[in-house]
Amino acid sequence: MQKDKALQLLDDIDLDIQKVRDIFDDFSDDMEVVGMIAMNISRRSSVYEPQKNKSETLISLLCDLSKSKDMGSRWAVAKNHLTPPDILEELANDSINLVRALVATNPNTPSHILNNLFSDEKIVRDGLSGNPCTPVKLLRVLSSDIDKMVRLRVVENPSTPKEVLNIMLNDEQKDVATAAKIKLEEAL
């Protein structure tokens, strides 16, 4: 198959997953095609219905894409809700901070990995602060993070307990305090 034909086929999210696998096997060294495969898988793995297109073939593609030289492919795998925990653990050590940040946002990331990401840089803490599976003990600490955006995401996190939101009513940044107030009022 020619590259142009493969790229055209990959535009279709209803393309049989085995055909996507075959294209990957034929073009695994072509970063443009690999990137399109990652995009195809990302589009077919909706966050609203992640189990809808789950298959062994799709999972094996996610595993293979996680080892790609293409950062965009690893990025797509890190955020995918079907990515197995062991792959997320590998990607939590990626050299690219955006990949680690997306692992931090993924609700399938095991809590021990989320705990390890806690001491990472701001972009990763920002992802962690919005993950509904982030342990409450980390949300408590993140609620006083130096970065305002991290604190705002803690407010927005559905797992943040009311006691933490009550403390955040006194945040030095008016935006954070107002957001905490609104969140508490919504909970009534």
URQUI-V738811 format. One record per residue. RES is the residue in one small letter. PHI is phi in whole degrees, -180 to 180 (999 if undefined). NEAR is the number of other C-alpha atoms within 10 Angstrom. D_LAST is the distance of its C-alpha to the last C-alpha in whole Angstrom. Layout:
BEGIN
RES,PHI,NEAR,D_LAST + RES,PHI,NEAR,D_LAST
END
This chain:
BEGIN
m,999,8,59 + q,-82,8,59 + k,-58,14,56 + d,-59,10,56 + k,-67,9,55 + a,-61,20,53 + l,-63,17,51 + q,-63,10,51 + l,-63,19,50 + l,-69,22,47 + d,-67,14,45 + d,-92,13,45 + i,-74,17,42 + d,-95,12,43 + l,-58,13,46 + d,-51,12,47 + i,-62,20,46 + q,-67,14,49 + k,-67,13,51 + v,-61,24,48 + r,-60,17,49 + d,-62,13,53 + i,-64,20,52 + f,-60,21,51 + d,-61,12,54 + d,-78,15,56 + f,-125,18,55 + s,-62,18,53 + d,-96,12,55 + d,-100,12,54 + m,-63,16,51 + e,-67,14,50 + v,-68,20,50 + v,-60,23,48 + g,-62,21,45 + m,-68,21,45 + i,-65,29,45 + a,-60,27,42 + m,-66,19,41 + n,-60,21,41 + i,-66,24,40 + s,-62,21,37 + r,-69,16,36 + r,-84,20,37 + s,-102,20,34 + s,-58,15,31 + v,-68,14,28 + y,-82,8,27 + e,-137,11,29 + p,-62,13,31 + q,-81,12,33 + k,-54,11,34 + n,-109,15,37 + k,-67,14,38 + s,-156,13,41 + e,-62,11,44 + t,-65,13,45 + l,-63,20,42 + i,-63,16,41 + s,-66,14,45 + l,-66,22,45 + l,-59,25,41 + c,-63,18,43 + d,-67,16,46 + l,-66,25,44 + s,-66,25,43 + k,-99,15,46 + s,-67,16,47 + k,-72,12,49 + d,-77,16,46 + m,-60,19,43 + g,-62,20,42 + s,-69,25,42 + r,-65,29,41 + w,-60,24,38 + a,-64,25,37 + v,-70,32,38 + a,-61,33,35 + k,-91,23,32 + n,-73,26,33 + h,-71,23,31 + l,-99,23,34 + t,-66,23,36 + p,-64,18,37 + p,-56,16,36 + d,-67,13,39 + i,-73,18,40 + l,-61,28,36 + e,-64,19,38 + e,-64,15,41 + l,-70,23,39 + a,-66,24,37 + n,-108,15,40 + d,-61,19,41 + s,-73,10,43 + i,-92,13,41 + n,-63,17,38 + l,-67,18,36 + v,-64,24,37 + r,-63,29,35 + a,-63,26,32 + l,-72,26,32 + v,-61,38,32 + a,-64,35,29 + t,-86,25,27 + n,-75,26,28 + p,-66,19,26 + n,-88,19,29 + t,-71,26,30 + p,-60,18,31 + s,-61,14,29 + h,-66,11,33 + i,-75,19,33 + l,-59,26,30 + n,-60,16,31 + n,-67,13,34 + l,-77,20,33 + f,-57,21,31 + s,-91,10,34 + d,-76,15,35 + e,-72,12,35 + k,-52,17,32 + i,-61,18,32 + v,-76,24,31 + r,-62,27,29 + d,-62,26,27 + g,-63,24,27 + l,-62,33,26 + s,-66,33,23 + g,-99,25,22 + n,-77,26,23 + p,-65,18,20 + c,-98,21,23 + t,-63,28,23 + p,-57,17,23 + v,-57,14,21 + k,-61,10,24 + l,-75,17,25 + l,-61,28,21 + r,-58,20,21 + v,-69,14,25 + l,-64,22,24 + s,-66,24,21 + s,-119,17,24 + d,-58,18,26 + i,-64,10,29 + d,-91,14,28 + k,-60,17,25 + m,-66,17,25 + v,-62,25,24 + r,-64,30,22 + l,-63,24,20 + r,-69,23,20 + v,-63,34,19 + v,-59,31,15 + e,-74,19,16 + n,-68,19,16 + p,-65,13,14 + s,-93,17,16 + t,-71,23,15 + p,-70,15,13 + k,-58,14,11 + e,-61,10,14 + v,-72,18,16 + l,-62,24,13 + n,-61,15,13 + i,-66,14,17 + m,-71,24,17 + l,-60,20,16 + n,-102,14,19 + d,-60,18,21 + e,-65,11,24 + q,-93,13,24 + k,-58,11,22 + d,-59,15,20 + v,-69,25,19 + a,-62,21,17 + t,-65,17,16 + a,-63,19,15 + a,-64,26,13 + k,-62,18,11 + i,-62,14,10 + k,-63,18,9 + l,-67,17,7 + e,-66,9,5 + e,-65,8,5 + a,-76,8,4 + l,-72,5,0
END
